[in-house]
Amino acid sequence: MENRLRVLRAERRWSQADLARQLEISRQSVNAIETGKYDPSLPLAFKIARLFAMKIEDIFYDSGQEANG
Amino acid sequence: PAFLVTVGAASIYYWRTLDETAREAHKFSWYWGSTLGIAIVIVLVLLDRSGLNFIQSLADAGTLGENPSEAFINGAYAIFLLQTVTYTGVWGIWWLRMR
């Protein structure tokens, strides 16, 4: 599973710590998700989508597919 | 008993402070790490039973304990210690792979 989390974070000029604070997770968790080494649970994925005001599938996508939008 | 209750309560509190990634690390590490620890013990027992008999040698030397009861308890401690060591190793590897 891949994601656009790093791009979306950079567009808002947030650090990983900033994003972690807003999602109420650790900075290490943010890094693990951004690098694709950890796939978030569905509740956390929804939380991320709500934070960026986007659909989940616009942020996360299968390897080999591009995210929508 | 008071110590165990305190440790138990502290563990529950600690677990609730963890985010899902950290919880997943502990679950993965405890499953695979402690399974590895138990597997090592089983291999050692099988090796001993295959004819090496090193456990009896340790018992004869008094290393395992003064009596069978003490030896049993020390054996249980040894298994727990080994599981903790292998769990810690897997936990460390899990987080290193997440970087």
Backbone of each chain as nested JSON, in Angstrom:
{
  "chains": [
    {"id": "A", "residues": [
      {"number": 1, "name": "MET", "atoms": {"N": [0.85, -1.185, 0.0], "CA": [0.0, 0.0, 0.0], "C": [0.897, 1.25, 0.0]}},
      {"number": 2, "name": "GLU", "atoms": {"N": [0.565, 2.191, -0.882], "CA": [1.326, 3.444, -0.923], "C": [0.402, 4.608, -0.6]}},
      {"number": 3, "name": "ASN", "atoms": {"N": [0.992, 5.752, -0.387], "CA": [0.163, 6.903, -0.033], "C": [0.827, 8.212, -0.425]}},
      {"number": 4, "name": "ARG", "atoms": {"N": [0.021, 9.271, -0.397], "CA": [0.493, 10.612, -0.743], "C": [0.659, 11.462, 0.513]}},
      {"number": 5, "name": "LEU", "atoms": {"N": [0.78, 10.825, 1.631], "CA": [0.793, 11.554, 2.895], "C": [1.922, 12.578, 2.961]}},
      {"number": 6, "name": "ARG", "atoms": {"N": [3.103, 12.189, 2.515], "CA": [4.242, 13.107, 2.588], "C": [4.012, 14.337, 1.723]}},
      {"number": 7, "name": "VAL", "atoms": {"N": [3.445, 14.105, 0.545], "CA": [3.165, 15.229, -0.37], "C": [2.133, 16.16, 0.26]}},
      {"number": 8, "name": "LEU", "atoms": {"N": [1.065, 15.58, 0.772], "CA": [-0.002, 16.386, 1.375], "C": [0.513, 17.153, 2.585]}},
      {"number": 9, "name": "ARG", "atoms": {"N": [1.374, 16.546, 3.351], "CA": [1.944, 17.205, 4.525], "C": [2.83, 18.371, 4.093]}},
      {"number": 10, "name": "ALA", "atoms": {"N": [3.636, 18.12, 3.056], "CA": [4.551, 19.157, 2.577], "C": [3.793, 20.355, 2.005]}},
      {"number": 11, "name": "GLU", "atoms": {"N": [2.667, 20.086, 1.351], "CA": [1.855, 21.18, 0.785], "C": [1.383, 22.126, 1.875]}},
      {"number": 12, "name": "ARG", "atoms": {"N": [1.184, 21.594, 3.055], "CA": [0.713, 22.414, 4.179], "C": [1.873, 22.866, 5.072]}},
      {"number": 13, "name": "ARG", "atoms": {"N": [3.085, 22.521, 4.652], "CA": [4.294, 22.899, 5.407], "C": [4.242, 22.401, 6.846]}},
      {"number": 14, "name": "TRP", "atoms": {"N": [3.695, 21.2, 7.019], "CA": [3.682, 20.589, 8.344], "C": [4.887, 19.681, 8.496]}},
      {"number": 15, "name": "SER", "atoms": {"N": [5.433, 19.663, 9.691], "CA": [6.463, 18.679, 9.977], "C": [5.78, 17.359, 10.34]}},
      {"number": 16, "name": "GLN", "atoms": {"N": [6.564, 16.302, 10.407], "CA": [5.989, 15.027, 10.824], "C": [5.44, 15.135, 12.244]}},
      {"number": 17, "name": "ALA", "atoms": {"N": [6.118, 15.913, 13.068], "CA": [5.66, 16.104, 14.449], "C": [4.32, 16.832, 14.474]}},
      {"number": 18, "name": "ASP", "atoms": {"N": [4.156, 17.831, 13.578], "CA": [2.89, 18.559, 13.499], "C": [1.757, 17.608, 13.127]}},
      {"number": 19, "name": "LEU", "atoms": {"N": [2.0, 16.796, 12.114], "CA": [0.975, 15.851, 11.659], "C": [0.689, 14.824, 12.754]}},
      {"number": 20, "name": "ALA", "atoms": {"N": [1.724, 14.367, 13.409], "CA": [1.548, 13.38, 14.479], "C": [0.675, 13.94, 15.595]}},
      {"number": 21, "name": "ARG", "atoms": {"N": [0.914, 15.181, 15.906], "CA": [0.143, 15.815, 16.999], "C": [-1.331, 15.897, 16.621]}},
      {"number": 22, "name": "GLN", "atoms": {"N": [-1.604, 16.238, 15.381], "CA": [-2.994, 16.38, 14.953], "C": [-3.708, 15.042, 14.85]}},
      {"number": 23, "name": "LEU", "atoms": {"N": [-2.946, 14.004, 14.536], "CA": [-3.536, 12.67, 14.429], "C": [-3.487, 11.914, 15.752]}},
      {"number": 24, "name": "GLU", "atoms": {"N": [-2.82, 12.505, 16.737], "CA": [-2.668, 11.894, 18.066], "C": [-1.957, 10.544, 17.976]}},
      {"number": 25, "name": "ILE", "atoms": {"N": [-0.904, 10.526, 17.156], "CA": [-0.033, 9.354, 17.07], "C": [1.41, 9.838, 17.189]}},
      {"number": 26, "name": "SER", "atoms": {"N": [2.347, 8.91, 17.235], "CA": [3.749, 9.3, 17.395], "C": [4.35, 9.728, 16.054]}},
      {"number": 27, "name": "ARG", "atoms": {"N": [5.424, 10.488, 16.12], "CA": [6.111, 10.898, 14.894], "C": [6.651, 9.674, 14.167]}},
      {"number": 28, "name": "GLN", "atoms": {"N": [7.093, 8.675, 14.929], "CA": [7.589, 7.439, 14.315], "C": [6.493, 6.748, 13.516]}},
      {"number": 29, "name": "SER", "atoms": {"N": [5.268, 6.824, 14.016], "CA": [4.143, 6.224, 13.287], "C": [3.903, 6.967, 11.983]}},
      {"number": 30, "name": "VAL", "atoms": {"N": [3.961, 8.289, 12.026], "CA": [3.785, 9.087, 10.8], "C": [4.85, 8.701, 9.783]}},
      {"number": 31, "name": "ASN", "atoms": {"N": [6.095, 8.599, 10.226], "CA": [7.181, 8.226, 9.322], "C": [6.962, 6.834, 8.732]}},
      {"number": 32, "name": "ALA", "atoms": {"N": [6.53, 5.899, 9.572], "CA": [6.297, 4.531, 9.09], "C": [5.183, 4.491, 8.047]}},
      {"number": 33, "name": "ILE", "atoms": {"N": [4.134, 5.284, 8.249], "CA": [3.029, 5.332, 7.283], "C": [3.491, 5.995, 5.988]}},
      {"number": 34, "name": "GLU", "atoms": {"N": [4.199, 7.119, 6.105], "CA": [4.659, 7.842, 4.91], "C": [5.586, 6.997, 4.054]}},
      {"number": 35, "name": "THR", "atoms": {"N": [6.431, 6.225, 4.677], "CA": [7.388, 5.403, 3.922], "C": [6.777, 4.093, 3.45]}},
      {"number": 36, "name": "GLY", "atoms": {"N": [5.487, 3.895, 3.747], "CA": [4.802, 2.697, 3.28], "C": [5.16, 1.435, 4.039]}},
      {"number": 37, "name": "LYS", "atoms": {"N": [5.834, 1.596, 5.169], "CA": [6.237, 0.416, 5.926], "C": [5.161, -0.024, 6.911]}},
      {"number": 38, "name": "TYR", "atoms": {"N": [4.176, 0.817, 7.117], "CA": [3.071, 0.455, 8.002], "C": [1.796, 0.993, 7.387]}},
      {"number": 39, "name": "ASP", "atoms": {"N": [0.792, 0.121, 7.273], "CA": [-0.512, 0.534, 6.767], "C": [-1.41, 0.862, 7.95]}},
      {"number": 40, "name": "PRO", "atoms": {"N": [-1.987, 2.063, 7.989], "CA": [-2.824, 2.43, 9.129], "C": [-4.103, 1.605, 9.165]}},
      {"number": 41, "name": "SER", "atoms": {"N": [-4.683, 1.529, 10.352], "CA": [-5.967, 0.86, 10.488], "C": [-7.041, 1.71, 9.813]}},
      {"number": 42, "name": "LEU", "atoms": {"N": [-8.205, 1.135, 9.631], "CA": [-9.287, 1.873, 8.978], "C": [-9.678, 3.137, 9.756]}},
      {"number": 43, "name": "PRO", "atoms": {"N": [-9.844, 3.056, 11.073], "CA": [-10.158, 4.284, 11.816], "C": [-9.107, 5.375, 11.649]}},
      {"number": 44, "name": "LEU", "atoms": {"N": [-7.828, 4.996, 11.664], "CA": [-6.78, 5.993, 11.497], "C": [-6.77, 6.534, 10.071]}},
      {"number": 45, "name": "ALA", "atoms": {"N": [-7.023, 5.677, 9.094], "CA": [-7.086, 6.123, 7.7], "C": [-8.212, 7.136, 7.529]}},
      {"number": 46, "name": "PHE", "atoms": {"N": [-9.354, 6.875, 8.153], "CA": [-10.473, 7.826, 8.091], "C": [-10.109, 9.144, 8.774]}},
      {"number": 47, "name": "LYS", "atoms": {"N": [-9.377, 9.028, 9.878], "CA": [-8.951, 10.223, 10.61], "C": [-8.038, 11.073, 9.735]}},
      {"number": 48, "name": "ILE", "atoms": {"N": [-7.123, 10.412, 9.03], "CA": [-6.205, 11.102, 8.125], "C": [-6.996, 11.764, 7.008]}},
      {"number": 49, "name": "ALA", "atoms": {"N": [-7.943, 11.033, 6.442], "CA": [-8.75, 11.581, 5.348], "C": [-9.542, 12.798, 5.819]}},
      {"number": 50, "name": "ARG", "atoms": {"N": [-10.1, 12.721, 7.017], "CA": [-10.874, 13.862, 7.543], "C": [-9.974, 15.065, 7.75]}},
      {"number": 51, "name": "LEU", "atoms": {"N": [-8.745, 14.816, 8.232], "CA": [-7.808, 15.912, 8.492], "C": [-7.475, 16.654, 7.205]}},
      {"number": 52, "name": "PHE", "atoms": {"N": [-7.28, 15.915, 6.128], "CA": [-6.931, 16.539, 4.851], "C": [-8.159, 16.86, 4.007]}},
      {"number": 53, "name": "ALA", "atoms": {"N": [-9.346, 16.557, 4.525], "CA": [-10.603, 16.811, 3.805], "C": [-10.585, 16.141, 2.435]}},
      {"number": 54, "name": "MET", "atoms": {"N": [-10.15, 14.906, 2.424], "CA": [-10.075, 14.145, 1.177], "C": [-10.649, 12.765, 1.405]}},
      {"number": 55, "name": "LYS", "atoms": {"N": [-10.902, 12.042, 0.312], "CA": [-11.338, 10.658, 0.423], "C": [-10.117, 9.779, 0.717]}},
      {"number": 56, "name": "ILE", "atoms": {"N": [-10.366, 8.649, 1.363], "CA": [-9.274, 7.733, 1.685], "C": [-8.541, 7.298, 0.423]}},
      {"number": 57, "name": "GLU", "atoms": {"N": [-9.309, 6.979, -0.617], "CA": [-8.682, 6.486, -1.85], "C": [-7.912, 7.572, -2.588]}},
      {"number": 58, "name": "ASP", "atoms": {"N": [-8.088, 8.828, -2.185], "CA": [-7.302, 9.91, -2.77], "C": [-5.961, 10.049, -2.059]}},
      {"number": 59, "name": "ILE", "atoms": {"N": [-5.826, 9.387, -0.941], "CA": [-4.586, 9.462, -0.16], "C": [-3.824, 8.135, -0.224]}},
      {"number": 60, "name": "PHE", "atoms": {"N": [-4.558, 7.03, -0.095], "CA": [-3.933, 5.706, -0.078], "C": [-4.299, 4.94, -1.34]}},
      {"number": 61, "name": "TYR", "atoms": {"N": [-3.362, 4.189, -1.871], "CA": [-3.623, 3.395, -3.074], "C": [-2.73, 2.173, -3.078]}},
      {"number": 62, "name": "ASP", "atoms": {"N": [-3.203, 1.186, -3.835], "CA": [-2.449, -0.057, -3.988], "C": [-1.17, 0.196, -4.762]}},
      {"number": 63, "name": "SER", "atoms": {"N": [-0.145, -0.531, -4.458], "CA": [1.082, -0.453, -5.248], "C": [0.741, -0.813, -6.693]}},
      {"number": 64, "name": "GLY", "atoms": {"N": [1.205, 0.005, -7.587], "CA": [0.905, -0.258, -8.997], "C": [-0.255, 0.56, -9.515]}},
      {"number": 65, "name": "GLN", "atoms": {"N": [-1.016, 1.168, -8.58], "CA": [-2.082, 2.063, -8.976], "C": [-1.734, 3.454, -8.498]}},
      {"number": 66, "name": "GLU", "atoms": {"N": [-2.263, 4.468, -9.176], "CA": [-2.065, 5.833, -8.728], "C": [-3.258, 6.245, -7.893]}},
      {"number": 67, "name": "ALA", "atoms": {"N": [-3.061, 7.145, -6.96], "CA": [-4.17, 7.667, -6.167], "C": [-5.057, 8.504, -7.073]}},
      {"number": 68, "name": "ASN", "atoms": {"N": [-6.35, 8.541, -6.739], "CA": [-7.267, 9.391, -7.493], "C": [-6.943, 10.855, -7.207]}},
      {"number": 69, "name": "GLY", "atoms": {"N": [-7.191, 11.7, -8.109], "CA": [-6.939, 13.134, -7.91], "C": [-5.447, 13.364, -7.827]}}
    ]},
    {"id": "B", "residues": [
      {"number": 1, "name": "PRO", "atoms": {"N": [1.614, -10.29, 45.709], "CA": [0.389, -9.988, 44.98], "C": [0.207, -8.49, 44.697]}},
      {"number": 2, "name": "ALA", "atoms": {"N": [0.566, -7.643, 45.667], "CA": [0.417, -6.194, 45.473], "C": [1.321, -5.729, 44.339]}},
      {"number": 3, "name": "PHE", "atoms": {"N": [2.506, -6.325, 44.267], "CA": [3.434, -5.977, 43.192], "C": [2.845, -6.349, 41.848]}},
      {"number": 4, "name": "LEU", "atoms": {"N": [2.265, -7.535, 41.744], "CA": [1.685, -7.993, 40.49], "C": [0.511, -7.113, 40.072]}},
      {"number": 5, "name": "VAL", "atoms": {"N": [-0.312, -6.741, 41.03], "CA": [-1.45, -5.872, 40.728], "C": [-0.949, -4.523, 40.233]}},
      {"number": 6, "name": "THR", "atoms": {"N": [0.076, -4.007, 40.869], "CA": [0.633, -2.716, 40.469], "C": [1.201, -2.789, 39.062]}},
      {"number": 7, "name": "VAL", "atoms": {"N": [1.971, -3.85, 38.804], "CA": [2.55, -4.029, 37.468], "C": [1.438, -4.193, 36.43]}},
      {"number": 8, "name": "GLY", "atoms": {"N": [0.419, -4.96, 36.79], "CA": [-0.7, -5.151, 35.876], "C": [-1.404, -3.844, 35.565]}},
      {"number": 9, "name": "ALA", "atoms": {"N": [-1.673, -3.066, 36.584], "CA": [-2.342, -1.775, 36.384], "C": [-1.468, -0.838, 35.551]}},
      {"number": 10, "name": "ALA", "atoms": {"N": [-0.17, -0.833, 35.837], "CA": [0.752, 0.015, 35.076], "C": [0.795, -0.426, 33.61]}},
      {"number": 11, "name": "SER", "atoms": {"N": [0.736, -1.723, 33.386], "CA": [0.756, -2.243, 32.014], "C": [-0.48, -1.804, 31.248]}},
      {"number": 12, "name": "ILE", "atoms": {"N": [-1.624, -1.878, 31.907], "CA": [-2.873, -1.451, 31.261], "C": [-2.798, 0.029, 30.939]}},
      {"number": 13, "name": "TYR", "atoms": {"N": [-2.325, 0.838, 31.87], "CA": [-2.197, 2.277, 31.642], "C": [-1.229, 2.549, 30.484]}},
      {"number": 14, "name": "TYR", "atoms": {"N": [-0.1, 1.867, 30.504], "CA": [0.904, 2.038, 29.445], "C": [0.308, 1.672, 28.079]}},
      {"number": 15, "name": "TRP", "atoms": {"N": [-0.426, 0.544, 28.026], "CA": [-1.015, 0.091, 26.758], "C": [-1.964, 1.152, 26.2]}},
      {"number": 16, "name": "ARG", "atoms": {"N": [-2.715, 1.779, 27.071], "CA": [-3.686, 2.79, 26.634], "C": [-3.017, 4.055, 26.126]}},
      {"number": 17, "name": "THR", "atoms": {"N": [-1.757, 4.284, 26.488], "CA": [-1.066, 5.485, 26.008], "C": [-0.431, 5.257, 24.638]}},
      {"number": 18, "name": "LEU", "atoms": {"N": [-0.377, 4.008, 24.202], "CA": [0.296, 3.693, 22.944], "C": [-0.595, 3.979, 21.739]}},
      {"number": 19, "name": "ASP", "atoms": {"N": [0.024, 4.415, 20.607], "CA": [-0.76, 4.538, 19.384], "C": [-0.761, 3.168, 18.697]}},
      {"number": 20, "name": "GLU", "atoms": {"N": [-1.5, 3.067, 17.594], "CA": [-1.716, 1.747, 17.0], "C": [-0.436, 1.13, 16.457]}},
      {"number": 21, "name": "THR", "atoms": {"N": [0.499, 1.968, 16.006], "CA": [1.757, 1.424, 15.479], "C": [2.558, 0.766, 16.587]}},
      {"number": 22, "name": "ALA", "atoms": {"N": [2.634, 1.434, 17.724], "CA": [3.37, 0.882, 18.859], "C": [2.698, -0.396, 19.366]}},
      {"number": 23, "name": "ARG", "atoms": {"N": [1.356, -0.415, 19.388], "CA": [0.643, -1.617, 19.826], "C": [0.928, -2.761, 18.866]}},
      {"number": 24, "name": "GLU", "atoms": {"N": [0.916, -2.466, 17.574], "CA": [1.191, -3.498, 16.577], "C": [2.605, -4.043, 16.759]}},
      {"number": 25, "name": "ALA", "atoms": {"N": [3.551, -3.161, 17.089], "CA": [4.936, -3.587, 17.323], "C": [4.999, -4.576, 18.477]}},
      {"number": 26, "name": "HIS", "atoms": {"N": [4.309, -4.251, 19.565], "CA": [4.319, -5.143, 20.733], "C": [3.624, -6.469, 20.439]}},
      {"number": 27, "name": "LYS", "atoms": {"N": [2.488, -6.422, 19.736], "CA": [1.764, -7.655, 19.432], "C": [2.602, -8.562, 18.538]}},
      {"number": 28, "name": "PHE", "atoms": {"N": [3.17, -7.965, 17.472], "CA": [4.003, -8.72, 16.544], "C": [5.213, -9.303, 17.273]}},
      {"number": 29, "name": "SER", "atoms": {"N": [5.856, -8.47, 18.073], "CA": [7.077, -8.871, 18.766], "C": [6.799, -9.949, 19.803]}},
      {"number": 30, "name": "TRP", "atoms": {"N": [5.686, -9.793, 20.535], "CA": [5.395, -10.794, 21.557], "C": [5.053, -12.12, 20.901]}},
      {"number": 31, "name": "TYR", "atoms": {"N": [4.313, -12.093, 19.801], "CA": [3.956, -13.345, 19.15], "C": [5.203, -14.035, 18.596]}},
      {"number": 32, "name": "TRP", "atoms": {"N": [5.939, -13.341, 17.723], "CA": [7.081, -13.979, 17.073], "C": [8.284, -14.112, 18.01]}},
      {"number": 33, "name": "GLY", "atoms": {"N": [8.521, -13.14, 18.83], "CA": [9.654, -13.168, 19.738], "C": [9.513, -14.26, 20.78]}},
      {"number": 34, "name": "SER", "atoms": {"N": [8.36, -14.311, 21.44], "CA": [8.198, -15.339, 22.466], "C": [8.081, -16.725, 21.841]}},
      {"number": 35, "name": "THR", "atoms": {"N": [7.501, -16.806, 20.648], "CA": [7.451, -18.096, 19.952], "C": [8.86, -18.589, 19.651]}},
      {"number": 36, "name": "LEU", "atoms": {"N": [9.72, -17.662, 19.231], "CA": [11.124, -18.021, 18.99], "C": [11.781, -18.508, 20.27]}},
      {"number": 37, "name": "GLY", "atoms": {"N": [11.519, -17.816, 21.379], "CA": [12.092, -18.214, 22.665], "C": [11.666, -19.62, 23.056]}},
      {"number": 38, "name": "ILE", "atoms": {"N": [10.386, -19.912, 22.889], "CA": [9.875, -21.245, 23.214], "C": [10.473, -22.29, 22.27]}},
      {"number": 39, "name": "ALA", "atoms": {"N": [10.615, -21.917, 21.002], "CA": [11.194, -22.847, 20.02], "C": [12.623, -23.208, 20.412]}},
      {"number": 40, "name": "ILE", "atoms": {"N": [13.376, -22.228, 20.871], "CA": [14.761, -22.484, 21.318], "C": [14.762, -23.47, 22.473]}},
      {"number": 41, "name": "VAL", "atoms": {"N": [13.846, -23.276, 23.423], "CA": [13.762, -24.196, 24.571], "C": [13.436, -25.605, 24.092]}},
      {"number": 42, "name": "ILE", "atoms": {"N": [12.484, -25.721, 23.166], "CA": [12.094, -27.044, 22.649], "C": [13.274, -27.716, 21.965]}},
      {"number": 43, "name": "VAL", "atoms": {"N": [14.027, -26.937, 21.181], "CA": [15.207, -27.501, 20.505], "C": [16.218, -28.004, 21.538]}},
      {"number": 44, "name": "LEU", "atoms": {"N": [16.445, -27.203, 22.587], "CA": [17.397, -27.618, 23.618], "C": [16.945, -28.908, 24.3]}},
      {"number": 45, "name": "VAL", "atoms": {"N": [15.641, -28.994, 24.588], "CA": [15.116, -30.204, 25.23], "C": [15.263, -31.402, 24.301]}},
      {"number": 46, "name": "LEU", "atoms": {"N": [14.948, -31.206, 23.021], "CA": [15.068, -32.315, 22.057], "C": [16.522, -32.76, 21.916]}},
      {"number": 47, "name": "LEU", "atoms": {"N": [17.439, -31.778, 21.894], "CA": [18.864, -32.112, 21.814], "C": [19.284, -32.912, 23.045]}},
      {"number": 48, "name": "ASP", "atoms": {"N": [18.777, -32.474, 24.206], "CA": [19.124, -33.175, 25.439], "C": [18.614, -34.603, 25.407]}},
      {"number": 49, "name": "ARG", "atoms": {"N": [17.357, -34.753, 24.973], "CA": [16.726, -36.078, 24.933], "C": [17.309, -36.972, 23.843]}},
      {"number": 50, "name": "SER", "atoms": {"N": [18.008, -36.364, 22.868], "CA": [18.585, -37.157, 21.782], "C": [19.857, -37.873, 22.216]}},
      {"number": 51, "name": "GLY", "atoms": {"N": [20.299, -37.581, 23.445], "CA": [21.464, -38.28, 23.946], "C": [22.55, -37.39, 24.517]}},
      {"number": 52, "name": "LEU", "atoms": {"N": [22.426, -36.085, 24.332], "CA": [23.466, -35.188, 24.831], "C": [23.442, -35.099, 26.356]}},
      {"number": 53, "name": "ASN", "atoms": {"N": [22.2, -35.17, 26.922], "CA": [22.037, -35.19, 28.374], "C": [22.741, -34.068, 29.119]}},
      {"number": 54, "name": "PHE", "atoms": {"N": [22.821, -32.889, 28.531], "CA": [23.504, -31.791, 29.218], "C": [22.659, -31.226, 30.36]}},
      {"number": 55, "name": "ILE", "atoms": {"N": [21.349, -31.417, 30.281], "CA": [20.5, -30.906, 31.357], "C": [20.783, -31.677, 32.649]}},
      {"number": 56, "name": "GLN", "atoms": {"N": [20.933, -33.001, 32.512], "CA": [21.257, -33.81, 33.682], "C": [22.61, -33.416, 34.26]}},
      {"number": 57, "name": "SER", "atoms": {"N": [23.553, -33.105, 33.373], "CA": [24.878, -32.677, 33.824], "C": [24.778, -31.388, 34.625]}},
      {"number": 58, "name": "LEU", "atoms": {"N": [23.949, -30.465, 34.136], "CA": [23.754, -29.198, 34.859], "C": [23.088, -29.459, 36.202]}},
      {"number": 59, "name": "ALA", "atoms": {"N": [22.125, -30.381, 36.205], "CA": [21.434, -30.709, 37.459], "C": [22.393, -31.337, 38.46]}},
      {"number": 60, "name": "ASP", "atoms": {"N": [23.24, -32.261, 37.97], "CA": [24.208, -32.917, 38.841], "C": [25.191, -31.925, 39.441]}},
      {"number": 61, "name": "ALA", "atoms": {"N": [25.509, -30.883, 38.663], "CA": [26.446, -29.871, 39.152], "C": [25.772, -28.869, 40.079]}},
      {"number": 62, "name": "GLY", "atoms": {"N": [24.456, -29.027, 40.272], "CA": [23.73, -28.124, 41.161], "C": [23.406, -26.78, 40.527]}},
      {"number": 63, "name": "THR", "atoms": {"N": [23.644, -26.664, 39.22], "CA": [23.434, -25.381, 38.539], "C": [21.949, -25.031, 38.421]}},
      {"number": 64, "name": "LEU", "atoms": {"N": [21.13, -26.08, 38.257], "CA": [19.707, -25.815, 38.022], "C": [18.943, -25.5, 39.305]}},
      {"number": 65, "name": "GLY", "atoms": {"N": [19.466, -25.94, 40.451], "CA": [18.791, -25.698, 41.718], "C": [19.161, -26.762, 42.727]}},
      {"number": 66, "name": "GLU", "atoms": {"N": [18.852, -26.453, 44.005], "CA": [19.221, -27.367, 45.095], "C": [18.345, -28.617, 45.108]}},
      {"number": 67, "name": "ASN", "atoms": {"N": [17.119, -28.496, 44.61], "CA": [16.194, -29.627, 44.623], "C": [15.3, -29.543, 43.393]}},
      {"number": 68, "name": "PRO", "atoms": {"N": [14.515, -30.573, 43.13], "CA": [13.668, -30.568, 41.924], "C": [12.726, -29.377, 41.872]}},
      {"number": 69, "name": "SER", "atoms": {"N": [12.187, -28.984, 43.016], "CA": [11.256, -27.855, 43.033], "C": [11.961, -26.577, 42.589]}},
      {"number": 70, "name": "GLU", "atoms": {"N": [13.144, -26.367, 43.114], "CA": [13.912, -25.162, 42.748], "C": [14.323, -25.228, 41.28]}},
      {"number": 71, "name": "ALA", "atoms": {"N": [14.683, -26.407, 40.824], "CA": [15.073, -26.577, 39.426], "C": [13.905, -26.251, 38.497]}},
      {"number": 72, "name": "PHE", "atoms": {"N": [12.707, -26.701, 38.892], "CA": [11.517, -26.417, 38.088], "C": [11.28, -24.92, 38.009]}},
      {"number": 73, "name": "ILE", "atoms": {"N": [11.354, -24.249, 39.153], "CA": [11.119, -22.802, 39.19], "C": [12.183, -22.066, 38.38]}},
      {"number": 74, "name": "ASN", "atoms": {"N": [13.44, -22.485, 38.521], "CA": [14.517, -21.854, 37.745], "C": [14.323, -22.083, 36.249]}},
      {"number": 75, "name": "GLY", "atoms": {"N": [13.807, -23.259, 35.916], "CA": [13.525, -23.54, 34.511], "C": [12.444, -22.61, 33.973]}},
      {"number": 76, "name": "ALA", "atoms": {"N": [11.409, -22.404, 34.782], "CA": [10.338, -21.493, 34.366], "C": [10.877, -20.079, 34.186]}},
      {"number": 77, "name": "TYR", "atoms": {"N": [11.722, -19.64, 35.125], "CA": [12.342, -18.314, 35.002], "C": [13.172, -18.228, 33.73]}},
      {"number": 78, "name": "ALA", "atoms": {"N": [13.91, -19.309, 33.431], "CA": [14.777, -19.313, 32.256], "C": [13.96, -19.168, 30.971]}},
      {"number": 79, "name": "ILE", "atoms": {"N": [12.829, -19.88, 30.918], "CA": [11.967, -19.771, 29.735], "C": [11.429, -18.35, 29.611]}},
      {"number": 80, "name": "PHE", "atoms": {"N": [10.964, -17.781, 30.724], "CA": [10.443, -16.415, 30.7], "C": [11.519, -15.432, 30.277]}},
      {"number": 81, "name": "LEU", "atoms": {"N": [12.728, -15.611, 30.803], "CA": [13.828, -14.714, 30.461], "C": [14.15, -14.809, 28.971]}},
      {"number": 82, "name": "LEU", "atoms": {"N": [14.193, -16.056, 28.464], "CA": [14.499, -16.249, 27.052], "C": [13.415, -15.613, 26.174]}},
      {"number": 83, "name": "GLN", "atoms": {"N": [12.15, -15.807, 26.557], "CA": [11.069, -15.196, 25.799], "C": [11.19, -13.676, 25.805]}},
      {"number": 84, "name": "THR", "atoms": {"N": [11.553, -13.121, 26.938], "CA": [11.688, -11.666, 27.045], "C": [12.831, -11.163, 26.162]}},
      {"number": 85, "name": "VAL", "atoms": {"N": [13.933, -11.893, 26.152], "CA": [15.087, -11.502, 25.332], "C": [14.717, -11.555, 23.847]}},
      {"number": 86, "name": "THR", "atoms": {"N": [14.106, -12.654, 23.415], "CA": [13.753, -12.778, 21.998], "C": [12.658, -11.783, 21.626]}},
      {"number": 87, "name": "TYR", "atoms": {"N": [11.711, -11.54, 22.522], "CA": [10.685, -10.521, 22.281], "C": [11.33, -9.153, 22.085]}},
      {"number": 88, "name": "THR", "atoms": {"N": [12.27, -8.813, 22.949], "CA": [12.943, -7.52, 22.86], "C": [13.714, -7.397, 21.542]}},
      {"number": 89, "name": "GLY", "atoms": {"N": [14.356, -8.48, 21.15], "CA": [15.098, -8.473, 19.887], "C": [14.191, -8.236, 18.697]}},
      {"number": 90, "name": "VAL", "atoms": {"N": [13.065, -8.948, 18.661], "CA": [12.131, -8.787, 17.545], "C": [11.532, -7.379, 17.566]}},
      {"number": 91, "name": "TRP", "atoms": {"N": [11.244, -6.871, 18.747], "CA": [10.693, -5.506, 18.888], "C": [11.683, -4.487, 18.322]}},
      {"number": 92, "name": "GLY", "atoms": {"N": [12.951, -4.632, 18.636], "CA": [13.972, -3.724, 18.122], "C": [14.074, -3.797, 16.604]}},
      {"number": 93, "name": "ILE", "atoms": {"N": [14.056, -5.029, 16.09], "CA": [14.123, -5.208, 14.634], "C": [12.897, -4.602, 13.968]}},
      {"number": 94, "name": "TRP", "atoms": {"N": [11.712, -4.76, 14.558], "CA": [10.47, -4.204, 13.999], "C": [10.601, -2.7, 13.82]}},
      {"number": 95, "name": "TRP", "atoms": {"N": [11.044, -2.019, 14.865], "CA": [11.157, -0.566, 14.786], "C": [12.284, -0.127, 13.842]}},
      {"number": 96, "name": "LEU", "atoms": {"N": [13.384, -0.874, 13.789], "CA": [14.458, -0.53, 12.851], "C": [13.951, -0.638, 11.412]}},
      {"number": 97, "name": "ARG", "atoms": {"N": [13.09, -1.609, 11.149], "CA": [12.55, -1.772, 9.8], "C": [11.54, -0.686, 9.46]}},
      {"number": 98, "name": "MET", "atoms": {"N": [10.996, -0.019, 10.481], "CA": [10.003, 1.023, 10.242], "C": [10.648, 2.37, 9.936]}},
      {"number": 99, "name": "ARG", "atoms": {"N": [11.952, 2.476, 10.127], "CA": [12.608, 3.773, 9.92], "C": [12.762, 4.065, 8.422]}}
    ]}
  ]
}
